[in-house]
Amino acid sequence: MPISNANLTAERPNFVTHLECSMTGERHEAGELQNLSRSGWPLLVRYDLARVKGALTNEALQSRPKDLWRWRELLPVRSAANIVSLGENETPLVPLDRVGARLGLKSLLVKDEGRLPTGSFKARGLVMAVSMAKELGVGRIAMPTNGNAGAALAAYGARAGMEIIVLCPDDTPEINVREIAALGARVYRVNGLIDDCGKIVGEGARQGLWFDFSTLKEPYRIEGKKVMGLELAEQLGWDVPDVIFYPTGGGTGLIGMWKAFDELETLGLIGSKRPRMVAVQAEGCAPIVKAFEAGDEHAPRWEDAHTVAAGIRVPKAIGDFLILRAVRESKGFAIAVSDEAIVRAVDEAASRDGLLLCPEGGATLAAAEQALERGLIGRDERVLLFNCATGLKYPMADRSKTLDRNGPLILAEL
């Protein structure tokens, strides 16, 4: 079946009213190319939700294919001709029954984002950002990445016929670096961390060499990522989980979901109930956890950042205050887990329930277990974890054994 479908070719009335500075509330024009606000903060897309309410109904949704684009009234792309889709399907909720039983949890679910194009949830944000860049006439894009975002940008950039430059830390997982290059982007390994890469990208943007696609430095990745929250509410019968554990680096998805729940309530599709949002980080890079525990609004840069979960190794997030705001407003918390706990969680989910998590997804399972032990969540609550990428992209231990077909075989011992 071809990717083009009713959601991509349908008439697209646009309900965007403006862009809004997330710190000051200052209004910016939506039809113009934007990075940060004039005050230097991330911009948020605002919609005429009173008009959306008449168009985006439960009945309308049920008549559409189950993909990202069925939510078109809450998305910013004006012309269907600018959509650069690779088939952004709705991702499933997968129960971890055996792991949940061991932990004594009544309901333990994983939203498995590894089913998306390029194998990660970065496809959601980048398809939206690239589609809008195409609509606004951008031809060359650069971005820093820890791996999966660069692969998604390379794929959608190729689809759009754009020139893509990606900078990544020199210890980025090899599969990601080669994937980015295979998809036609120019990829450079940098002797530093992702924010060091971001400084180089920013300088090139100031020189007019490319458009800066760093996390939250353009307004539209949030709009793609927020669809996780839209999907989740519908999948749960227009309800929300009691608690969401989210692997947090730049935090775009956590911020986006919090925005999505507000929009759904305004549309009358859900009520005022909100999940407690939990920002999950690694002990070797936990700036949001440190700021949360200190009661701060912003998180200082984390020095000597290191973790096996490369996707959440972000020493400094420009949207830190938005992450912390969502966590606190939801009465959630921020929690850090060890690399050892992450590896154990990945192994357990795979061997007990057959779901191969990425390390960042493993971090959410490890965090849920730790939160349960500390009394931060209850055993009767509906707990949702995010697996942000397929585990097939990451190195796995070789636990195979050899068998000599020419020697004596005692099959009962196998």
Stockholm file with secondary structure:
# STOCKHOLM 1.0

chainA/1-414         MPISNANLTAERPNFVTHLECSMTGERHEAGELQNLSRSGWPLLVRYDLARVKGALTNEALQSRPKDLWRWRELLPVRSAANIVSLGENETPLVPLDRVGARLGLKSLLVKDEGRLPTGSFKARGLVMAVSMAKELGVGRIAMPTNGNAGAALAAYGARAGMEIIVLCPDDTPEINVREIAALGARVYRVNGLIDDCGKIVGEGARQGLWFDFSTLKEPYRIEGKKVMGLELAEQLGWDVPDVIFYPTGGGTGLIGMWKAFDELETLGLIGSKRPRMVAVQAEGCAPIVKAFEAGDEHAPRWEDAHTVAAGIRVPKAIGDFLILRAVRESKGFAIAVSDEAIVRAVDEAASRDGLLLCPEGGATLAAAEQALERGLIGRDERVLLFNCATGLKYPMADRSKTLDRNGPLILAEL
#=GR chainA/1-414 SS CCSCCHHHHSCCCCCEEEEEETTTCCEECTTSCCSSCTTSSCEEEEECHHHHHHHCCHHHHHTSCSBGGGGGGGSCCCCGGGCCCSCCBCCCEEECHHHHHHHTCSEEEEEEGGGSGGGBTHHHHHHHHHHHHHHTTCCEEEEECSSHHHHHHHHHHHHHTCEEEEEEETTSCHHHHHHHHHTTCEEEEESSCHHHHHHHHHHHHHTTSSEECCTTSSSSHHHHHTHHHHHHHHHTTSCCCSEEEEECSSCHHHHHHHHHHHHHHHTTSSCSCCCEEEEEEETTBCHHHHHHHHTCSSCCCCTTCCCSCGGGCCSCCTTHHHHHHHHHHTTCEEEEECHHHHHHHHHHHHHHHCCCBCHHHHHHHHHHHHHHHTTSSCTTSEEEEEECBBGGGSCCCCCCCCCCTTSCCCGGGC
#=GC SS_cons         CCSCCHHHHSCCCCCEEEEEETTTCCEECTTSCCSSCTTSSCEEEEECHHHHHHHCCHHHHHTSCSBGGGGGGGSCCCCGGGCCCSCCBCCCEEECHHHHHHHTCSEEEEEEGGGSGGGBTHHHHHHHHHHHHHHTTCCEEEEECSSHHHHHHHHHHHHHTCEEEEEEETTSCHHHHHHHHHTTCEEEEESSCHHHHHHHHHHHHHTTSSEECCTTSSSSHHHHHTHHHHHHHHHTTSCCCSEEEEECSSCHHHHHHHHHHHHHHHTTSSCSCCCEEEEEEETTBCHHHHHHHHTCSSCCCCTTCCCSCGGGCCSCCTTHHHHHHHHHHTTCEEEEECHHHHHHHHHHHHHHHCCCBCHHHHHHHHHHHHHHHTTSSCTTSEEEEEECBBGGGSCCCCCCCCCCTTSCCCGGGC
//
